[in-house]
Amino acid sequence: MRASCRRCRPTRAALHSASDDIAAINGALAALTSEHREVIVLHDIEGYTHDEIAATLEIEAGTSKSRLSRARRTFRERWRGPA
Protein backbone atom coordinates (compact mmCIF):
# COMPACT_ATOMS: atom_id res chain seq x y z
CA MET A 1 0.00 0.00 0.00
CA ARG A 2 1.31 3.46 -0.93
CA ALA A 3 1.95 6.06 1.68
CA SER A 4 -0.31 9.07 1.55
CA CYS A 5 1.19 11.97 -0.37
CA ARG A 6 0.87 15.49 1.11
CA ARG A 7 0.60 16.95 -2.38
CA CYS A 8 -2.35 14.66 -3.15
CA ARG A 9 -4.46 15.90 -0.24
CA PRO A 10 -6.64 18.97 -0.71
CA THR A 11 -5.56 22.06 1.17
CA ARG A 12 -7.74 23.70 3.80
CA ALA A 13 -8.28 26.61 1.42
CA ALA A 14 -9.45 24.22 -1.33
CA LEU A 15 -11.83 22.46 1.07
CA HIS A 16 -13.20 25.80 2.27
CA SER A 17 -13.68 26.96 -1.32
CA ALA A 18 -15.46 23.73 -2.25
CA SER A 19 -17.69 24.07 0.79
CA ASP A 20 -18.57 27.64 -0.24
CA ASP A 21 -19.36 26.44 -3.78
CA ILE A 22 -21.65 23.70 -2.48
CA ALA A 23 -23.47 26.17 -0.24
CA ALA A 24 -23.90 28.59 -3.17
CA ILE A 25 -25.22 25.82 -5.44
CA ASN A 26 -27.68 24.63 -2.79
CA GLY A 27 -28.81 28.21 -2.20
CA ALA A 28 -29.33 28.81 -5.91
CA LEU A 29 -31.33 25.59 -6.25
CA ALA A 30 -33.45 26.42 -3.21
CA ALA A 31 -34.24 29.86 -4.65
CA LEU A 32 -35.75 28.38 -7.82
CA THR A 33 -39.46 27.79 -8.19
CA SER A 34 -40.52 24.18 -7.63
CA GLU A 35 -41.24 23.81 -11.38
CA HIS A 36 -37.74 24.94 -12.30
CA ARG A 37 -36.07 22.92 -9.56
CA GLU A 38 -37.96 19.78 -10.70
CA VAL A 39 -36.73 19.92 -14.29
CA ILE A 40 -33.13 20.70 -13.30
CA VAL A 41 -33.05 17.82 -10.84
CA LEU A 42 -34.74 15.38 -13.22
CA HIS A 43 -32.67 16.32 -16.27
CA ASP A 44 -29.26 17.46 -15.02
CA ILE A 45 -28.94 15.35 -11.87
CA GLU A 46 -31.10 12.26 -12.46
CA GLY A 47 -30.44 12.08 -16.23
CA TYR A 48 -34.05 11.95 -17.44
CA THR A 49 -34.76 12.78 -21.08
CA HIS A 50 -37.25 15.50 -21.97
CA ASP A 51 -39.77 12.83 -22.98
CA GLU A 52 -39.38 11.12 -19.60
CA ILE A 53 -39.74 14.44 -17.77
CA ALA A 54 -42.85 15.23 -19.82
CA ALA A 55 -44.42 11.90 -18.89
CA THR A 56 -43.46 12.21 -15.22
CA LEU A 57 -44.70 15.78 -14.81
CA GLU A 58 -47.60 15.40 -17.27
CA ILE A 59 -46.39 18.26 -19.49
CA GLU A 60 -45.31 18.49 -23.12
CA ALA A 61 -41.67 17.74 -24.04
CA GLY A 62 -41.39 21.28 -25.44
CA THR A 63 -42.52 22.66 -22.10
CA SER A 64 -39.83 20.60 -20.42
CA LYS A 65 -37.19 22.06 -22.74
CA SER A 66 -38.26 25.67 -22.29
CA ARG A 67 -38.67 25.24 -18.54
CA LEU A 68 -35.16 23.77 -18.29
CA SER A 69 -33.70 26.64 -20.31
CA ARG A 70 -35.33 29.25 -18.05
CA ALA A 71 -34.39 27.28 -14.94
CA ARG A 72 -30.72 27.10 -15.97
CA ARG A 73 -30.63 30.84 -16.73
CA THR A 74 -32.18 31.68 -13.35
CA PHE A 75 -29.87 29.24 -11.58
CA ARG A 76 -26.78 30.81 -13.19
CA GLU A 77 -27.91 34.30 -12.21
CA ARG A 78 -28.50 33.29 -8.60
CA TRP A 79 -25.30 31.28 -8.36
CA ARG A 80 -22.86 33.63 -10.07
CA GLY A 81 -24.79 36.82 -10.49
CA PRO A 82 -26.05 38.35 -13.76
CA ALA A 83 -23.67 38.01 -16.71
URJOZI-V88587 format. One record per backbone hydrogen bond with DSSP energy under -1.0 kcal/mol. CO is the residue of the C=O (numbers start at 0). NH is the residue of the N-H. Records with the same first field share a line. If there is no record, write none. Layout:
CO=NH / NH
//
This chain:
10=14
11=15
12=16
13=17
14=18
15=19
16=20
17=21
18=22
19=23
20=24
21=25
22=26
23=27
24=28
25=29
26=30
28=31
32=36
33=37
34=38
35=39
36=40
37=41
38=42
39=43 / 44
40=45
41=47
48=52
49=53
50=54
51=55
52=56
53=58
59=63
60=64
61=65
62=66
63=67
64=68
65=69
66=70
67=71
68=72
69=73
70=74
71=75
72=76
73=77
74=78
75=79
76=80
//
